[in-house]
Amino acid sequence: MNAGEDDLLRLVHPPDWQNPPGSGTYDLVVLGGGTAGLVSAMGAAGLGARVALVERRRLGGDCLNTGCVPSKALIRSARAVGDWSRPGDLGVTPERVVVDFPRVMERMRERRMTIAANDSAARLHRAGVEVFFGDARFADQRHVVVGDARLRFNRAVIATGGRPAAPPVPGLEHVAFLTNETIFSLTQLPRRLLVVGAGPIGCELAQAFARFGSKVTVLDLSARVLPREDADAAAIVQRQLESDGVGCELGVKLQHVEQGPGGKRIGVSRDGGEISWHEGDEILVAAGRAPNIEGLDLTAAGVIAEPRGIVVDDRSRTSNARVFASGDVCSAFKFTHVADATSRIVIQNALFFGRRKVSALVIPWVTYTDPEVAHVGLSQAEAGQLAGRVQTITIPLSEIDRAIVDDRTDGFVRIHHERGRLLGCTIVAAHAGDMIGEASYAITMRGTLSSLSATVHPYPTVGEAFRKAGDAYRRQAVTPRLRVWLERYFRWTR
């Protein structure tokens, strides 16, 4: 373990930490110290509740330690490489770009350390949360056991998150491979990297490592990258990946994995045909998630779980009315911001007999490739099924002045609406993640394209695409018949 890891552990799992005695009854016992658990614990303690939080490994969970924070730190460095690889069109001729991969990883750990203070045991303690480190399990429907402590609760929240899941490919279990939990521990750049999975994590890291200098190949059964996204958006991302040097072997079935004399090998076939082999120095598996529910003894608590996670109702309650769940352990949306949002609902429903529903949330998501893909609400496929009732307006970035001067015109803002009311939006742009909030707010507040048209957007920005979409909708309201009447009106007023 390096010094950076030691410093991180002093914040998120102090080696000298002494668990509290755990006597009496807690208003809320939280299992898991990731985003969902931290929001639940801090929120409840801030309202005056007596709260205990149990974490078996590191506070901050996947997001801080192995997910959002380290991946986006790497992506920032990779984006710098991408920016410097195309400045010739801007009239700037840089010297050769040199990637210092160990320094890239060191920077990632430094930024993670800065953010870790927000998730630290000390901060929780100052907020009044009693922090326990160790393996937790339910003793019955009112008690959680951790070490020698037996914690009685009035309400409990299961927020134990998820972990990477490996696909059932013969031989994979005998070959060492990377996941998002281990790839950020690398100190040397792999010369060749095989990525299993063309979803968001696979595409983000494939592009980053290709820009750092790895020879990257992405393998997936899907016929295209980002199969859950708008097909036009996925096509733009795939073009950029290939431009960055990523090989995309799509529509293939993984048949076998083995350790060969020249490296690790993955055999694939297409349409049941002959097996072809791809060789690499490392394999990154980015093909799914599994809930962390082992060892909790959910049966003792009367909590029902399925392979995809803990079963909850629309108020985040489990089959035990005193036990709630939040975040990746129960949600179909494996995002940090969803863990945060559902935990806020849990606090209200668990502690104050609230009736807030998870289904009422408007949930955006972002894939942080370059360009980014952001989406909220109705998808292109869903809009197509409602043709006639739902209309779509697409504003290409080639019509946006800021995108033109930035040489970033391969993208669009696409809005699905019903009589002007926003139902869905997909954005492909360099900073789509920063833009999607406007659409999320509009959908949440039942906003309209007319309102977007009337909203003053600063010029020149890519966000002007929202105003242009509103203008396009308002122009559609000028029917041929209305135009005839308007022409008569202007002739009369001359």
HELIX and SHEET records of a PDB file:
HELIX    1   1 ALA A    3  VAL A   12  1                                  10    
HELIX    2   2 THR A   35  GLY A   46  1                                  12    
HELIX    3   3 GLY A   61  ASN A   65  1                                   5    
HELIX    4   4 CYS A   68  TRP A   84  1                                  17    
HELIX    5   5 PRO A   87  LEU A   90  5                                   4    
HELIX    6   6 PHE A  101  ALA A  116  1                                  16    
HELIX    7   7 ALA A  117  ASP A  119  5                                   3    
HELIX    8   8 ALA A  121  ARG A  126  1                                   6    
HELIX    9   9 LEU A  172  HIS A  174  5                                   3    
HELIX   10  10 ILE A  183  SER A  185  5                                   3    
HELIX   11  11 PRO A  200  PHE A  212  1                                  13    
HELIX   12  12 ALA A  231  SER A  243  1                                  13    
HELIX   13  13 LEU A  298  ALA A  301  1                                   4    
HELIX   14  14 GLY A  327  VAL A  329  5                                   3    
HELIX   15  15 THR A  336  PHE A  352  1                                  17    
HELIX   16  16 VAL A  358  ALA A  360  5                                   3    
HELIX   17  17 GLN A  380  GLN A  385  1                                   6    
HELIX   18  18 LEU A  397  GLU A  399  5                                   3    
HELIX   19  19 ASP A  401  VAL A  405  1                                   5    
HELIX   20  20 ALA A  432  THR A  444  1                                  13    
HELIX   21  21 LEU A  449  ALA A  454  1                                   6    
HELIX   22  22 GLU A  464  GLN A  476  1                                  13    
HELIX   23  23 PRO A  480  THR A  493  1                                  14    
SHEET    1   A 6 VAL A 129  PHE A 133  0                                        
SHEET    2   A 6 VAL A  51  GLU A  55  1                                        
SHEET    3   A 6 THR A  25  LEU A  31  1                                        
SHEET    4   A 6 ALA A 149  ILE A 158  1                                        
SHEET    5   A 6 HIS A 143  VAL A 146 -1                                        
SHEET    6   A 6 ALA A 136  PHE A 138 -1                                        
SHEET    1   B 5 VAL A 129  PHE A 133  0                                        
SHEET    2   B 5 VAL A  51  GLU A  55  1                                        
SHEET    3   B 5 THR A  25  LEU A  31  1                                        
SHEET    4   B 5 ALA A 149  ILE A 158  1                                        
SHEET    5   B 5 VAL A 323  ALA A 325  1                                        
SHEET    1   C 2 GLY A 162  PRO A 164  0                                        
SHEET    2   C 2 ARG A 289  PRO A 291 -1                                        
SHEET    1   D 4 GLY A 247  LEU A 250  0                                        
SHEET    2   D 4 LYS A 215  ASP A 220  1                                        
SHEET    3   D 4 ARG A 192  VAL A 196  1                                        
SHEET    4   D 4 GLU A 282  VAL A 285  1                                        
SHEET    1   E 3 LYS A 253  GLY A 260  0                                        
SHEET    2   E 3 GLY A 263  SER A 269 -1                                        
SHEET    3   E 3 SER A 276  GLY A 280 -1                                        
SHEET    1   F 2 ALA A 305  GLU A 306  0                                        
SHEET    2   F 2 GLY A 309  ILE A 310 -1                                        
SHEET    1   G 5 PRO A 364  THR A 367  0                                        
SHEET    2   G 5 GLU A 372  GLY A 377 -1                                        
SHEET    3   G 5 ARG A 421  ALA A 429 -1                                        
SHEET    4   G 5 PHE A 412  GLU A 418 -1                                        
SHEET    5   G 5 GLN A 391  PRO A 396 -1                                        
END                                                                             
